[in-house]
């Protein structure tokens, strides 16, 4: 090719049209050589054909009026070369975009599967759909109280997040059929009159509708089947994970309600402790949250609070309801309630170790003088230590068969006394920082009572 250029340049008879034919391809060299040596596979045949044409018409190629036979083949070859290259570049761009979208699908699916809760799952799913770049305006809609509510959104639909879509008459059945008008979803959204839109249902594995993804973009550019397929792929992952997560939440709610009912059932046996289960579960959760216990362990602690005294079902009424101080033998039987409760609950397969530890060890003492095993300090499981603080507080602040409710000042004095003895001193300090005394009535008992056992 370089020889041809030199040969053409050296011809003094070269006219303007011939110059175009011989030198016109030079600006294209960086473009055609973009793929490096791989370009030789198609560039060499074109070059040989181009040189062959000039060789055949070599006697007339330099004549000033030789346009058809000299320049035209060169121009046609350059045009074909440009078209071919343009098609190849377009295919490369499409391939790169396809690979990018596949990567977004893979990363989005992984992130959705790893989401710790439903709120983050939905946000992660919508963000992944946005990264596909098929639509700038996106909303994930669920039905609350029969009305479509935007749970997460991007673009111009972002302002509706957490709100009901305007002027909606749709029901959840609309997401299960193709017969509804998508425009009905966007009715009342001013910009939507100039949008092209599509809807992608989000369903659980059992086919239960969970909501719908709305895709919208400016102008009359209907969504193609391949674009919908990309969004549908992520919608399926969202639906599967969201359905499974909500099923687990419902199961855990059922567990929670059942265990709470067991705890409350004991209160009907001892009328002086009514409300105790709710109160200690609430305070235990607040104290655990204050020291940074994670959500799962707080749930296990709450279950332990519900069940901590379940073993008292095995304690005779003459001891459990006795208004006078218990004899040493009676105290020995009363203390066995932690062992009885532990043995009862060990047979419940879904109860975790952390819950059983609360039941078994919540009467162990920081100084090692508690019962039944005499554990000491940090040898007592943390959740049991947390519960011991709130259980002691509730026993002091509410009436029992052997005592009246104590005053705020007396409760504070007793907690300070038990700090480092019965109770973890750090947890007592943290609990008092929550100011639990401010939520109690200022009642003073005239009746003396022994320290809480």
Kinemage of the C-alpha trace (Angstrom):
@kinemage 1
@onewidth
@group {chain A} dominant
@subgroup {mainchain}
@vectorlist {calphas} color= white
{ca unk a 1} P 0.000 0.000 0.000
{ca unk a 2} L 2.879 2.358 0.838
{ca unk a 3} L 4.444 1.589 -2.569
{ca unk a 4} L 1.196 2.536 -4.282
{ca unk a 5} L 1.129 5.859 -2.453
{ca unk a 6} L 4.724 6.616 -3.454
{ca unk a 7} L 4.038 5.596 -7.037
{ca unk a 8} L 0.990 7.826 -7.237
{ca unk a 9} L 2.755 10.722 -5.606
{ca unk a 10} L 5.646 10.451 -7.990
{ca unk a 11} L 3.478 10.760 -11.089
{ca unk a 12} L 3.605 14.340 -12.355
{ca unk a 13} L 0.527 13.760 -14.526
{ca unk a 14} L -1.693 12.923 -11.481
{ca unk a 15} L -4.976 14.820 -11.537
{ca unk a 16} L -7.354 15.776 -8.713
{ca unk a 17} L -9.712 12.831 -9.192
{ca unk a 18} L -6.812 10.382 -9.299
{ca unk a 19} L -5.396 11.945 -6.153
{ca unk a 20} L -8.733 11.295 -4.419
{ca unk a 21} L -8.683 7.709 -5.579
{ca unk a 22} L -5.110 7.009 -4.485
{ca unk a 23} L -4.911 9.054 -1.284
{ca unk a 24} L -8.541 9.156 -0.118
{ca unk a 25} L -8.228 6.051 2.005
{ca unk a 26} L -5.355 7.393 4.153
{ca unk a 27} L -7.641 9.076 6.808
{ca unk a 28} L -9.378 5.727 7.185
{ca unk a 29} L -6.222 3.844 8.163
{ca unk a 30} L -6.520 4.368 11.965
{ca unk a 31} L -10.164 3.291 11.755
{ca unk a 32} L -9.639 0.125 9.730
{ca unk a 33} L -6.580 -0.831 11.795
{ca unk a 34} L -8.506 -0.540 15.075
{ca unk a 35} L -8.406 -4.295 15.638
{ca unk a 36} L -4.661 -4.524 14.966
{ca unk a 37} L -3.379 -7.551 13.038
{ca unk a 38} L -6.849 -9.091 12.972
{ca unk a 39} L -7.792 -6.449 10.412
{ca unk a 40} L -5.459 -8.119 7.869
{ca unk a 41} L -8.008 -10.915 7.377
{ca unk a 42} L -10.259 -8.603 5.393
{ca unk a 43} L -7.969 -5.652 4.638
{ca unk a 44} L -5.453 -7.652 2.537
{ca unk a 45} L -8.071 -9.076 0.092
{ca unk a 46} L -9.531 -5.593 -0.417
{ca unk a 47} L -6.094 -4.125 -0.968
{ca unk a 48} L -5.144 -6.784 -3.511
{ca unk a 49} L -8.405 -6.243 -5.367
{ca unk a 50} L -7.829 -2.507 -5.346
{ca unk a 51} L -4.254 -2.900 -6.672
{ca unk a 52} L -5.421 -5.387 -9.287
{ca unk a 53} L -7.939 -2.903 -10.636
{ca unk a 54} L -5.314 -0.206 -10.963
{ca unk a 55} L -2.911 -2.648 -12.651
{ca unk a 56} L -5.496 -3.673 -15.262
{ca unk a 57} L -6.123 -0.040 -16.146
{ca unk a 58} L -2.555 1.117 -15.610
{ca unk a 59} L -2.272 2.573 -19.118
{ca unk a 60} L -5.143 4.979 -18.572
{ca unk a 61} L -5.106 5.396 -14.773
{ca unk a 62} L -3.186 8.653 -14.989
{ca unk a 63} L -5.233 10.260 -17.732
{ca unk a 64} L -6.967 13.392 -16.418
{ca unk a 65} L -10.362 12.394 -17.821
{ca unk a 66} L -10.246 8.769 -16.610
{ca unk a 67} L -12.965 8.830 -13.966
{ca unk a 68} L -14.933 5.578 -14.484
{ca unk a 69} L -11.961 3.266 -14.862
{ca unk a 70} L -9.451 4.937 -12.511
{ca unk a 71} L -11.179 6.576 -9.579
{ca unk a 72} L -14.554 4.854 -9.504
{ca unk a 73} L -13.266 1.398 -8.458
{ca unk a 74} L -11.235 3.035 -5.716
{ca unk a 75} L -14.210 5.045 -4.453
{ca unk a 76} L -16.483 1.982 -4.527
{ca unk a 77} L -13.906 -0.063 -2.626
{ca unk a 78} L -13.634 2.644 0.037
{ca unk a 79} L -17.422 2.877 0.338
{ca unk a 80} L -17.734 -0.890 0.748
{ca unk a 81} L -14.901 -0.836 3.252
{ca unk a 82} L -16.590 1.917 5.273
{ca unk a 83} L -19.955 0.124 5.268
{ca unk a 84} L -18.361 -3.121 6.296
{ca unk a 85} L -16.453 -1.462 9.074
{ca unk a 86} L -19.541 0.398 10.271
{ca unk a 87} L -21.505 -2.836 10.460
{ca unk a 88} L -18.704 -4.482 12.377
{ca unk a 89} L -18.509 -1.603 14.844
{ca unk a 90} L -22.261 -1.722 15.370
{ca unk a 91} L -22.078 -5.445 16.104
{ca unk a 92} L -19.218 -4.845 18.530
{ca unk a 93} L -21.220 -2.178 20.362
{ca unk a 94} L -24.231 -4.486 20.574
{ca unk a 95} L -22.064 -7.317 21.849
{ca unk a 96} L -20.480 -5.077 24.489
{ca unk a 97} L -23.900 -3.865 25.619
{ca unk a 98} L -25.180 -7.429 25.801
{ca unk a 99} L -22.185 -8.475 27.882
{ca unk a 100} L -22.684 -5.473 30.167
{ca unk a 101} L -26.345 -6.331 30.675
{ca unk a 102} L -25.483 -9.958 31.396
{ca unk a 103} L -23.015 -8.775 34.012
{ca unk a 104} L -25.677 -6.520 35.543
{ca unk a 105} L -28.088 -9.474 35.662
{ca unk a 106} L -25.509 -11.687 37.351
{ca unk a 107} L -24.402 -9.086 39.892
{ca unk a 108} L -27.985 -7.972 40.531
{ca unk a 109} L -29.145 -11.537 41.157
{ca unk a 110} L -26.312 -12.115 43.626
{ca unk a 111} L -26.991 -8.852 45.467
{ca unk a 112} L -30.732 -9.538 45.643
{ca unk a 113} L -30.103 -13.011 47.059
{ca unk a 114} L -27.753 -11.563 49.685
{ca unk a 115} L -30.144 -8.840 50.899
{ca unk a 116} L -30.717 -9.152 54.681
{ca unk a 117} L -34.306 -7.885 54.729
{ca unk a 118} L -37.226 -7.110 52.430
{ca unk a 119} L -36.611 -3.353 52.309
{ca unk a 120} L -33.014 -3.736 51.138
{ca unk a 121} L -34.031 -6.547 48.778
{ca unk a 122} L -36.525 -4.294 46.993
{ca unk a 123} L -34.064 -1.384 46.784
{ca unk a 124} L -31.355 -3.681 45.435
{ca unk a 125} L -33.709 -5.151 42.827
{ca unk a 126} L -34.916 -1.777 41.565
{ca unk a 127} L -31.332 -0.483 41.412
{ca unk a 128} L -30.327 -3.520 39.338
{ca unk a 129} L -33.196 -2.885 36.913
{ca unk a 130} L -32.073 0.750 36.623
{ca unk a 131} L -28.527 -0.397 35.769
{ca unk a 132} L -29.903 -2.312 32.781
{ca unk a 133} L -30.562 1.155 31.280
{ca unk a 134} L -33.699 0.065 29.447
{ca unk a 135} L -35.836 2.636 31.273
{ca unk a 136} L -34.987 5.821 33.230
{ca unk a 137} L -38.308 5.868 35.110
{ca unk a 138} L -38.933 2.813 37.289
{ca unk a 139} L -41.310 1.974 40.136
{ca unk a 140} L -41.963 -1.175 42.146
{ca unk a 141} L -45.599 -1.149 43.179
{ca unk a 142} L -47.260 -3.255 45.881
{ca unk a 143} L -50.832 -3.191 47.124
{ca unk a 144} L -51.492 -1.876 50.622
{ca unk a 145} L -55.066 -1.733 51.827
{ca unk a 146} L -56.142 -2.454 48.265
{ca unk a 147} L -54.259 0.521 46.794
{ca unk a 148} L -51.037 0.476 44.738
{ca unk a 149} L -48.169 1.955 46.773
{ca unk a 150} L -44.752 2.764 45.312
{ca unk a 151} L -42.250 0.886 47.481
{ca unk a 152} L -39.141 1.926 45.538
{ca unk a 153} L -38.633 4.109 42.460
{ca unk a 154} L -36.144 5.839 40.181
{ca unk a 155} L -36.340 8.771 37.780
{ca unk a 156} L -39.460 10.955 37.714
{ca unk a 157} L -41.416 8.326 39.680
{ca unk a 158} L -39.076 8.788 42.661
{ca unk a 159} L -41.312 11.450 44.150
{ca unk a 160} L -44.079 8.882 44.648
{ca unk a 161} L -41.913 6.537 46.733
{ca unk a 162} L -43.726 5.571 49.924
{ca unk a 163} L -46.983 6.995 48.574
{ca unk a 164} L -50.015 5.743 46.725
{ca unk a 165} L -50.045 6.409 43.014
{ca unk a 166} L -52.517 9.171 42.147
{ca unk a 167} L -56.144 8.409 41.240
{ca unk a 168} L -55.906 4.626 41.308
{ca unk a 169} L -58.825 2.234 40.929
{ca unk a 170} L -56.761 -0.924 40.379
{ca unk a 171} L -56.819 -4.055 42.507
{ca unk a 172} L -54.153 -6.714 43.024
{ca unk a 173} L -55.886 -8.914 40.425
{ca unk a 174} L -54.707 -6.472 37.790
{ca unk a 175} L -51.135 -7.659 38.202
{ca unk a 176} L -52.145 -11.243 37.421
{ca unk a 177} L -53.644 -10.603 34.009
{ca unk a 178} L -52.696 -8.968 30.742
{ca unk a 179} L -56.112 -7.413 30.330
{ca unk a 180} L -55.509 -4.278 32.385
{ca unk a 181} L -54.302 -1.009 30.903
{ca unk a 182} L -50.825 -0.006 32.026
{ca unk a 183} L -51.820 3.586 31.561
{ca unk a 184} L -54.140 3.127 34.511
{ca unk a 185} L -51.111 2.695 36.757
{ca unk a 186} L -49.688 6.006 35.600
{ca unk a 187} L -52.958 7.892 35.571
{ca unk a 188} L -52.426 11.214 37.297
{ca unk a 189} L -48.678 11.287 36.628
{ca unk a 190} L -48.372 14.383 34.356
{ca unk a 191} L -45.320 13.256 32.386
{ca unk a 192} L -46.773 9.844 31.592
{ca unk a 193} L -48.796 11.163 28.636
{ca unk a 194} L -45.510 11.407 26.702
{ca unk a 195} L -44.057 8.127 27.939
{ca unk a 196} L -43.812 4.648 26.558
{ca unk a 197} L -44.364 2.154 29.372
{ca unk a 198} L -44.372 -1.523 30.242
{ca unk a 199} L -45.272 -3.615 33.289
{ca unk a 200} L -43.408 -6.655 34.605
{ca unk a 201} L -45.212 -8.719 37.291
{ca unk a 202} L -43.227 -9.789 40.369
{ca unk a 203} L -44.506 -13.096 41.759
{ca unk a 204} L -43.475 -15.683 44.324
{ca unk a 205} L -42.641 -19.218 43.241
{ca unk a 206} L -46.156 -20.348 44.036
{ca unk a 207} L -47.533 -17.793 41.588
{ca unk a 208} L -48.674 -15.451 44.364
{ca unk a 209} L -48.559 -11.874 43.115
{ca unk a 210} L -46.239 -9.631 45.097
{ca unk a 211} L -46.394 -6.502 42.963
{ca unk a 212} L -45.416 -5.087 39.598
{ca unk a 213} L -42.394 -3.293 38.119
{ca unk a 214} L -43.351 -0.295 35.991
{ca unk a 215} L -40.880 0.743 33.288
{ca unk a 216} L -41.250 4.045 31.449
{ca unk a 217} L -39.207 6.207 29.090
{ca unk a 218} L -39.734 9.391 27.127
{ca unk a 219} L -41.189 9.384 23.632
{ca unk a 220} L -42.962 6.853 21.449
{ca unk a 221} L -40.419 4.062 21.888
{ca unk a 222} L -42.285 0.896 22.843
{ca unk a 223} L -40.333 -1.631 24.879
{ca unk a 224} L -39.092 -4.554 22.831
{ca unk a 225} L -39.394 -8.177 23.901
{ca unk a 226} L -35.681 -8.499 24.676
{ca unk a 227} L -35.816 -5.436 26.952
{ca unk a 228} L -38.807 -6.834 28.826
{ca unk a 229} L -36.999 -10.176 29.106
{ca unk a 230} L -34.066 -8.525 30.880
{ca unk a 231} L -36.335 -6.865 33.449
{ca unk a 232} L -38.336 -10.086 33.826
{ca unk a 233} L -35.165 -11.993 34.722
{ca unk a 234} L -34.516 -9.717 37.674
{ca unk a 235} L -38.218 -9.628 38.575
{ca unk a 236} L -38.202 -13.413 38.919
{ca unk a 237} L -35.229 -13.314 41.281
{ca unk a 238} L -36.904 -10.543 43.279
{ca unk a 239} L -40.152 -12.492 43.464
{ca unk a 240} L -38.509 -15.745 44.534
{ca unk a 241} L -36.396 -14.118 47.254
{ca unk a 242} L -39.109 -11.745 48.444
{ca unk a 243} L -41.677 -14.530 48.623
{ca unk a 244} L -39.315 -16.773 50.566
{ca unk a 245} L -38.310 -13.988 52.934
{ca unk a 246} L -41.913 -13.025 53.653
{ca unk a 247} L -42.840 -16.672 54.204
{ca unk a 248} L -40.058 -16.929 56.783
{ca unk a 249} L -41.234 -13.723 58.431
{ca unk a 250} L -44.748 -15.103 58.681
{ca unk a 251} L -43.400 -18.322 60.167
{ca unk a 252} L -41.320 -16.416 62.700
{ca unk a 253} L -44.340 -14.258 63.555
{ca unk a 254} L -46.265 -17.456 64.203
{ca unk a 255} L -43.445 -18.693 66.448
{ca unk a 256} L -43.367 -15.360 68.234
{ca unk a 257} L -47.114 -15.345 68.857
{ca unk a 258} L -47.121 -18.933 70.075
{ca unk a 259} L -44.252 -18.396 72.507
{ca unk a 260} L -45.792 -15.183 73.793
{ca unk a 261} L -49.059 -17.030 74.402
{ca unk a 262} L -47.198 -19.638 76.472
{ca unk a 263} L -45.595 -16.924 78.578
{ca unk a 264} L -48.849 -15.064 79.099
{ca unk a 265} L -50.613 -18.318 80.024
{ca unk a 266} L -48.436 -18.517 83.131
{ca unk a 267} L -49.587 -15.058 84.185
{ca unk a 268} L -53.176 -16.303 84.443
{ca unk a 269} L -51.953 -18.724 87.081
{ca unk a 270} L -50.300 -15.938 89.052
{ca unk a 271} L -52.449 -12.800 88.842
{ca unk a 272} L -49.795 -10.685 90.596
{ca unk a 273} L -47.439 -11.027 87.628
{ca unk a 274} L -49.863 -10.071 84.846
{ca unk a 275} L -48.145 -7.913 82.245
{ca unk a 276} L -44.716 -9.097 83.390
{ca unk a 277} L -43.997 -11.011 80.162
{ca unk a 278} L -44.718 -8.048 77.883
{ca unk a 279} L -42.743 -5.653 80.062
{ca unk a 280} L -39.567 -7.706 80.406
{ca unk a 281} L -39.598 -8.619 76.695
{ca unk a 282} L -39.834 -4.929 75.783
{ca unk a 283} L -37.114 -3.796 78.188
{ca unk a 284} L -34.812 -6.663 77.217
{ca unk a 285} L -35.110 -5.722 73.564
{ca unk a 286} L -34.403 -2.059 74.287
{ca unk a 287} L -31.355 -2.844 76.405
{ca unk a 288} L -30.029 -5.306 73.802
{ca unk a 289} L -30.467 -2.731 71.049
{ca unk a 290} L -28.666 -0.131 73.173
{ca unk a 291} L -25.516 -2.285 73.369
{ca unk a 292} L -25.605 -3.234 69.680
{ca unk a 293} L -26.987 -6.789 69.741
{ca unk a 294} L -27.990 -7.846 66.215
{ca unk a 295} L -31.595 -8.372 65.162
{ca unk a 296} L -31.458 -12.171 65.185
{ca unk a 297} L -30.082 -12.410 68.749
{ca unk a 298} L -32.604 -9.822 69.923
{ca unk a 299} L -35.336 -12.093 68.605
{ca unk a 300} L -33.852 -15.056 70.499
{ca unk a 301} L -33.656 -12.889 73.636
{ca unk a 302} L -37.301 -11.900 73.224
{ca unk a 303} L -38.306 -15.564 72.973
{ca unk a 304} L -36.324 -16.251 76.135
{ca unk a 305} L -38.170 -13.394 77.859
{ca unk a 306} L -41.499 -14.924 76.865
{ca unk a 307} L -40.510 -18.335 78.223
{ca unk a 308} L -38.169 -17.547 81.120
{ca unk a 309} L -40.610 -18.666 83.830
{ca unk a 310} L -42.300 -21.495 81.937
{ca unk a 311} L -40.746 -23.942 84.425
{ca unk a 312} L -42.965 -22.513 87.176
{ca unk a 313} L -45.731 -24.640 85.708
{ca unk a 314} L -43.995 -27.430 87.622
{ca unk a 315} L -43.946 -25.517 90.924
{ca unk a 316} L -46.841 -26.225 93.355
{ca unk a 317} L -49.292 -23.367 93.972
{ca unk a 318} L -48.612 -23.499 97.732
{ca unk a 319} L -45.088 -22.327 96.951
{ca unk a 320} L -45.655 -20.171 93.885
{ca unk a 321} L -48.525 -18.170 95.461
{ca unk a 322} L -47.263 -18.101 99.047
{ca unk a 323} L -47.446 -14.593 100.518
{ca unk a 324} L -44.981 -15.231 103.336
{ca unk a 325} L -41.278 -15.800 102.947
{ca unk a 326} L -40.371 -19.218 101.633
{ca unk a 327} L -38.576 -21.792 103.746
{ca unk a 328} L -35.153 -23.041 102.567
{ca unk a 329} L -36.792 -26.233 101.283
{ca unk a 330} L -39.441 -24.231 99.433
{ca unk a 331} L -36.739 -21.983 97.921
{ca unk a 332} L -34.941 -25.054 96.707
{ca unk a 333} L -38.082 -26.206 94.900
{ca unk a 334} L -38.717 -22.694 93.523
{ca unk a 335} L -35.202 -22.458 92.142
{ca unk a 336} L -35.704 -25.682 90.231
{ca unk a 337} L -38.071 -23.862 87.858
{ca unk a 338} L -35.113 -22.849 85.639
{ca unk a 339} L -34.117 -26.497 85.221
{ca unk a 340} L -37.719 -27.618 84.668
{ca unk a 341} L -38.243 -24.916 82.035
{ca unk a 342} L -34.994 -25.778 80.283
{ca unk a 343} L -35.903 -29.478 80.151
{ca unk a 344} L -39.363 -28.680 78.799
{ca unk a 345} L -38.085 -26.380 76.061
{ca unk a 346} L -35.235 -28.619 74.935
{ca unk a 347} L -37.907 -30.712 73.270
{ca unk a 348} L -39.023 -27.792 71.051
{ca unk a 349} L -36.961 -28.263 67.845
{ca unk a 350} L -36.997 -24.680 66.539
{ca unk a 351} L -35.851 -22.994 69.754
{ca unk a 352} L -32.197 -21.898 69.457
{ca unk a 353} L -29.514 -22.368 72.074
{ca unk a 354} L -29.559 -18.641 72.923
{ca unk a 355} L -33.213 -18.800 73.985
{ca unk a 356} L -32.633 -21.904 76.110
{ca unk a 357} L -29.687 -20.170 77.802
{ca unk a 358} L -31.892 -17.262 78.867
{ca unk a 359} L -34.325 -19.698 80.477
{ca unk a 360} L -31.607 -21.728 82.215
{ca unk a 361} L -29.185 -19.007 83.347
{ca unk a 362} L -31.195 -15.852 84.037
{ca unk a 363} L -30.867 -16.410 87.820
{ca unk a 364} L -27.088 -16.823 87.732
{ca unk a 365} L -25.265 -13.962 89.500
{ca unk a 366} L -22.296 -11.842 88.455
{ca unk a 367} L -20.468 -12.725 91.681
{ca unk a 368} L -21.121 -16.448 91.276
{ca unk a 369} L -23.718 -16.688 94.078
{ca unk a 370} L -26.715 -17.352 91.817
{ca unk a 371} L -28.381 -20.600 90.851
{ca unk a 372} L -28.432 -23.322 89.626
{ca unk a 373} L -24.859 -23.755 88.374
{ca unk a 374} L -23.079 -20.886 90.109
{ca unk a 375} L -21.737 -19.324 86.908
{ca unk a 376} L -19.770 -16.096 87.368
{ca unk a 377} L -19.079 -12.875 85.477
{ca unk a 378} L -18.772 -13.213 81.715
{ca unk a 379} L -19.122 -16.964 82.110
{ca unk a 380} L -22.857 -16.255 82.168
{ca unk a 381} L -24.221 -15.973 78.588
{ca unk a 382} L -24.709 -12.326 77.569
{ca unk a 383} L -28.420 -12.630 76.751
{ca unk a 384} L -29.081 -14.169 80.166
{ca unk a 385} L -27.190 -11.267 81.825
{ca unk a 386} L -29.250 -8.740 79.861
{ca unk a 387} L -32.463 -10.412 80.904
{ca unk a 388} L -31.407 -10.623 84.561
{ca unk a 389} L -31.175 -6.820 84.716
{ca unk a 390} L -34.655 -6.163 83.304
{ca unk a 391} L -36.227 -9.061 85.227
{ca unk a 392} L -34.864 -7.675 88.496
{ca unk a 393} L -36.095 -4.183 87.639
{ca unk a 394} L -39.593 -5.433 86.862
{ca unk a 395} L -39.739 -7.523 90.046
{ca unk a 396} L -38.805 -4.447 92.100
{ca unk a 397} L -41.154 -2.037 90.350
{ca unk a 398} L -44.313 -4.210 90.406
{ca unk a 399} L -46.110 -6.070 93.177
{ca unk a 400} L -45.449 -9.719 93.935
{ca unk a 401} L -47.137 -12.081 96.429
{ca unk a 402} L -44.366 -11.352 98.949
{ca unk a 403} L -43.956 -7.564 98.353
{ca unk a 404} L -45.517 -4.351 97.108
{ca unk a 405} L -44.111 -2.208 94.299
{ca unk a 406} L -41.098 -0.244 95.468
{ca unk a 407} L -40.513 3.485 95.087
{ca unk a 408} L -38.199 4.865 92.446
{ca unk a 409} L -35.546 5.800 94.993
{ca unk a 410} L -35.609 2.372 96.574
{ca unk a 411} L -35.427 0.651 93.182
{ca unk a 412} L -32.404 2.744 92.218
{ca unk a 413} L -30.698 1.932 95.522
{ca unk a 414} L -31.324 -1.796 95.053
{ca unk a 415} L -30.008 -1.774 91.475
{ca unk a 416} L -26.878 0.013 92.660
{ca unk a 417} L -26.516 -2.544 95.465
{ca unk a 418} L -26.907 -5.478 93.052
{ca unk a 419} L -24.472 -3.890 90.595
{ca unk a 420} L -21.461 -6.186 90.543
{ca unk a 421} L -23.162 -8.660 92.857
{ca unk a 422} L -26.166 -10.196 91.162
{ca unk a 423} L -26.052 -8.061 88.023
{ca unk a 424} L -23.485 -7.210 85.329
{ca unk a 425} L -22.311 -3.695 86.366
{ca unk a 426} L -21.864 -2.450 82.809
{ca unk a 427} L -25.350 -3.574 81.827
{ca unk a 428} L -26.853 -1.894 84.921
{ca unk a 429} L -25.218 1.402 83.915
{ca unk a 430} L -26.465 1.072 80.342
{ca unk a 431} L -29.965 0.193 81.518
{ca unk a 432} L -30.124 3.215 83.820
{ca unk a 433} L -29.035 5.392 80.882
{ca unk a 434} L -32.353 4.402 79.284
{ca unk a 435} L -34.035 6.118 82.277
{ca unk a 436} L -36.545 3.337 83.045
{ca unk a 437} L -37.473 4.931 86.393
{ca unk a 438} L -39.091 7.888 84.621
{ca unk a 439} L -41.745 5.535 83.226
{ca unk a 440} L -42.846 4.316 86.676
{ca unk a 441} L -45.445 5.863 88.997
{ca unk a 442} L -43.943 7.385 92.144
{ca unk a 443} L -45.404 4.826 94.568
{ca unk a 444} L -43.820 4.068 97.926
{ca unk a 445} L -44.314 0.748 99.723
{ca unk a 446} L -44.764 0.675 103.512
{ca unk a 447} L -44.057 -3.022 103.569
{ca unk a 448} L -40.555 -4.346 104.111
{ca unk a 449} L -39.421 -7.069 101.727
{ca unk a 450} L -36.323 -9.125 101.232
{ca unk a 451} L -34.123 -8.614 98.166
{ca unk a 452} L -35.557 -10.096 94.990
{ca unk a 453} L -34.525 -13.727 94.506
